[in-house]
Amino acid sequence: MADAAALNEALRLLRDCVPEERVISRKDILESYARDETPDISGVPDILVFPVSTREVSQIAKICSRLRVPLIPRGKGTGVAGGALALCGGMMISFERMNKIIEIDRENLAAVVEPGAVTREIDQAAKQFGLMYPPDPSSLDSCSIGGNVAVGAGGPRAVKYGTTRDYVIGLECVLANGDIITLGGKYVKNATGYGLIPLLVGSEGTLALITKIILRLIPRPACVIDMLVPFEDIGSALRSVEHITAAKIVPAAMEFMEEDALRLVTEYLGAKMPFPAARAHLLIELDGLTEEEVLRQAGNIVSVLKLNENDIVVAQTEQEKERVWRARRSIREAIARKSPVFLAEDTVVPRADVRRFLLKLKSEFSSRNLVSLMFGHAGDGNVHVDVLKGDMPLDEWRAMLPELKTAIYRIAAECGGTISGEHGIGFLKKDHLPIVMDEYTLQLMRKIKQAFDPLGILNPGKVV
Ligand SMILES: Cc1cc2nc3c(=O)[nH]c(=O)nc-3n(C[C@H](O)[C@H](O)[C@H](O)COP(=O)(O)OP(=O)(O)OC[C@H]3O[C@@H](n4cnc5c(N)ncnc54)[C@H](O)[C@@H]3O)c2cc1C
């Protein structure tokens, strides 16, 4: 817990550099920042501050560093690894008000943004100039780019375009002691010294506070279509993914949902889904610079998978696309409605091992009588496995979780994968890192943390 005298002094000093209305110590407001989207875990900050400039962020860090007060960065609080929670109190620094899209640079195909900008808005701003910011976490309407950079977020389009990590070309950051550093710029090649940008992307607020981001943009594909393909079981859906990959067709996205996930989301949306009898769905997005190119890819998929064109849905208008994506995008809300307490995992395995991984997991869950739902990014091996608490007593659920998580992560490791593909380690997976990382690597990570943040004030208790 943060020291009470240090917190009082921090509050006093803060009011000298940040206007009073942006420094919060009211209990009810602090409590509304006690949670993110991680089920069943919370922590109330002692102080909440909303900076609007890098200078203010630097002053805040200097105060925390001088008084050894924990400083917890927060974007929009949609994280699911408990990364943006003040689990031991301290000062929370919210980037919500540093949310400007500063520039879309058409000549350099780059965007300059503040960390609190909402991800969808950046892509929409780029769209006006025929450009695209490809990373598309399913939460893109509500999460911030700072949070995306901090966790290295991905999304369905990762299969073709990669993740946030592949688009960050410049950063401005404030270090734990308040120093301001700038890295990279509006250039796409950079071989200048150690790669600190890739190190900071995915550092989950434990190494530095991100105050400005330069993103690479790409020309926007002129034509996008979605295909919804039903299957009689998840095995055939995933075999089809293997066939598409082997045929060297690279869709923009390839998402799967298995039977239990489909049933739950249909129940939640109350809408009739296409192919209600199907026991698995594959949602394939194809894009390209011309309609001809995209239709050719669609034709290739139809012939590689030996599909009957009447048995699939092809969505070309915005309305049709919204309909086919709705189920996939609503799945998290459907789960939360059914069982507010659930385990949400985002393991990743080599693409060719997804099928083996899922079968092993299903048999593990049924041996424990647990209800599980599987869905995710079949094209890049990032499988979301959600296990519902249902009506199990909370104490029993909590007692069982560490062992269940260990079992899931061991199976992922056995299948050649790892324990997070896009949500990060945060607080939730910290204790499980040794399953996939040897002690030398962990020591190296701890030394990196020590070099950036010798007093350990930045987002303590997260990652390592
Ligand atoms: C319905 C739903 C769907 C989702 N779908 C996806 C998905 O498809 N792909 C995916 O990757 N994730 C997904 N997520 C998880 C979440 O949206 C992402 O992790 C997102 O990147 C978090 O952004 P945020 O702004 O909410 O960050 P927060 O949750 O506020 O913070 C996340 C982490 O970033 C740190 N942080 C935030 N801002 C800064 C900053 N400026 N400087 C330093 N550190 C900072 C925090 O300390 C914390 O460790 C989903 C979540 C939900 C609820």
The ligand as a MOL file (V3000), in Angstrom:
LIG
                    3D

  0  0  0     0  0            999 V3000
M  V30 BEGIN CTAB
M  V30 COUNTS 53 58 0 0 0
M  V30 BEGIN ATOM
M  V30 1 C -14.8900 -6.4070 -25.7940 0
M  V30 2 C -13.3790 -6.3880 -25.8260 0
M  V30 3 C -12.7190 -6.8090 -26.9730 0
M  V30 4 C -11.3180 -6.7960 -27.0180 0
M  V30 5 N -10.6930 -7.1890 -28.1630 0
M  V30 6 C -9.3590 -7.1400 -28.2420 0
M  V30 7 C -8.6850 -7.5380 -29.4420 0
M  V30 8 O -9.2920 -7.9380 -30.4280 0
M  V30 9 N -7.3350 -7.4470 -29.4470 0
M  V30 10 C -6.6170 -7.0040 -28.3680 0
M  V30 11 O -5.3930 -6.9360 -28.4560 0
M  V30 12 N -7.2290 -6.6370 -27.2370 0
M  V30 13 C -8.5640 -6.6860 -27.1330 0
M  V30 14 N -9.1890 -6.3040 -25.9680 0
M  V30 15 C -8.3830 -5.8550 -24.8100 0
M  V30 16 C -8.1340 -4.3170 -24.7360 0
M  V30 17 O -9.1240 -3.5900 -25.4350 0
M  V30 18 C -6.7490 -3.9910 -25.2670 0
M  V30 19 O -5.7840 -4.5710 -24.4090 0
M  V30 20 C -6.4450 -2.4850 -25.3810 0
M  V30 21 O -5.1760 -2.3420 -25.9730 0
M  V30 22 C -6.4580 -1.7470 -24.0520 0
M  V30 23 O -6.4760 -0.3550 -24.3380 0
M  V30 24 P -6.9580 0.6780 -23.2210 0
M  V30 25 O -6.8460 2.0430 -23.7470 0
M  V30 26 O -8.2850 0.3100 -22.7030 0
M  V30 27 O -5.8380 0.4330 -22.1160 0
M  V30 28 P -5.9750 0.1790 -20.5500 0
M  V30 29 O -6.8080 -1.0200 -20.2900 0
M  V30 30 O -6.3610 1.4280 -19.8740 0
M  V30 31 O -4.4540 -0.1500 -20.2030 0
M  V30 32 C -3.8300 -1.3000 -20.7090 0
M  V30 33 C -2.3500 -1.2940 -20.3000 0
M  V30 34 O -1.6900 -0.2210 -20.9540 0
M  V30 35 C -1.0530 0.6390 -20.0040 0
M  V30 36 N -1.1660 1.9950 -20.5620 0
M  V30 37 C -2.2850 2.5920 -21.0450 0
M  V30 38 N -1.9700 3.8050 -21.5360 0
M  V30 39 C -0.6430 3.9820 -21.3690 0
M  V30 40 C 0.2690 5.0370 -21.6760 0
M  V30 41 N -0.1180 6.1530 -22.2910 0
M  V30 42 N 1.5730 4.8700 -21.3380 0
M  V30 43 C 1.9980 3.7270 -20.7430 0
M  V30 44 N 1.1800 2.7060 -20.4390 0
M  V30 45 C -0.1150 2.8320 -20.7460 0
M  V30 46 C -1.8050 0.3870 -18.7090 0
M  V30 47 O -0.9970 0.6620 -17.5820 0
M  V30 48 C -2.1240 -1.0860 -18.8260 0
M  V30 49 O -1.0090 -1.8590 -18.4270 0
M  V30 50 C -10.5780 -6.3440 -25.8860 0
M  V30 51 C -11.2560 -5.9220 -24.7310 0
M  V30 52 C -12.6300 -5.9550 -24.6920 0
M  V30 53 C -13.3160 -5.4900 -23.4490 0
M  V30 END ATOM
M  V30 BEGIN BOND
M  V30 1 1 1 2
M  V30 2 1 2 3
M  V30 3 2 2 52
M  V30 4 2 3 4
M  V30 5 1 4 5
M  V30 6 1 4 50
M  V30 7 2 5 6
M  V30 8 1 6 7
M  V30 9 1 6 13
M  V30 10 2 7 8
M  V30 11 1 7 9
M  V30 12 1 9 10
M  V30 13 2 10 11
M  V30 14 1 10 12
M  V30 15 2 12 13
M  V30 16 1 13 14
M  V30 17 1 14 15
M  V30 18 1 14 50
M  V30 19 1 15 16
M  V30 20 1 16 17
M  V30 21 1 16 18
M  V30 22 1 18 19
M  V30 23 1 18 20
M  V30 24 1 20 21
M  V30 25 1 20 22
M  V30 26 1 22 23
M  V30 27 1 23 24
M  V30 28 2 24 25
M  V30 29 1 24 26
M  V30 30 1 24 27
M  V30 31 1 27 28
M  V30 32 2 28 29
M  V30 33 1 28 30
M  V30 34 1 28 31
M  V30 35 1 31 32
M  V30 36 1 32 33
M  V30 37 1 33 34
M  V30 38 1 33 48
M  V30 39 1 34 35
M  V30 40 1 35 36
M  V30 41 1 35 46
M  V30 42 1 36 37
M  V30 43 1 36 45
M  V30 44 2 37 38
M  V30 45 1 38 39
M  V30 46 1 39 40
M  V30 47 2 39 45
M  V30 48 1 40 41
M  V30 49 2 40 42
M  V30 50 1 42 43
M  V30 51 2 43 44
M  V30 52 1 44 45
M  V30 53 1 46 47
M  V30 54 1 46 48
M  V30 55 1 48 49
M  V30 56 2 50 51
M  V30 57 1 51 52
M  V30 58 1 52 53
M  V30 END BOND
M  V30 END CTAB
M  END
